């Protein structure tokens, strides 16, 4: 699953994942700052994957069955 996040373009991540669930996140007491923080974390993850070979290597070893805590 973490490796799948890398393959999602930033605009797609925002539009399809965060924006489409914004109402649900707000109902779950997430404020705009928390949502923004998730966007930034995804952006940082994509940059790290692209520019830091050890991170890329680790993430590439996982697939859709890997849980976040296993990474």
N, C-alpha and C positions, 0 to 999 in steps of 0.2 A: 504494500500500500504506500509506503513512503517513496518507493521508486516511481509509483504512478503520479505522485504529486509533482515530481520533477518534470514530467512530460507534459504537464498542463501549462499552456501559455498563461502569462499573468492576466491578460484581459479576460480569458476564458475562466480562470480561477475566480476572478472577481465577479464577473457577470453570472456565471452558471452555479457557482458554489456559494459564495458569500451573499451576493445581492438577492438571489432567489430564496435564500433562507433568512434574510434580514429580519423579517417579522418574527420568525420563530426564535431567533437569537435574542431579540429585544424582549420577547415574552419570557425568555429564560434568564432575564436580568443581565444580559450583556449590553454594555453601553457602546457608544460609537468609538471610544478610545480602545476598547478591547477588540472590536472588529478591525480597527485600523492596525492594531498590533499584529493580528493574524495575517493581514495583508503584507505587512513588513516582514514577518517571519518567513512567509512563503517566498517573497522576493529574495531575501537573504539566502534561503535554501537553494533556490535556482542559481543564484550567483556562485555560491560555494560549490555546487555541483559542476558548474561550468569552468571555474577557475582553480579549484583545489582538487587535484587528482586523487589524493587519498580518500576524500569524501565521495567522489564519484565512484571509486573502486568499491567502497563499502556499500553504497546504495545499489550499485549494479549487481551485487551478489544476492539481492533480495527480490522477491516477486510479490504478486498480489496476495499471497497467503501469509506474508511476514507481518507481524504486528509491530506497532510503533515501539513498544517496550523491548522488542527483540533486536532492534537495530543498534 
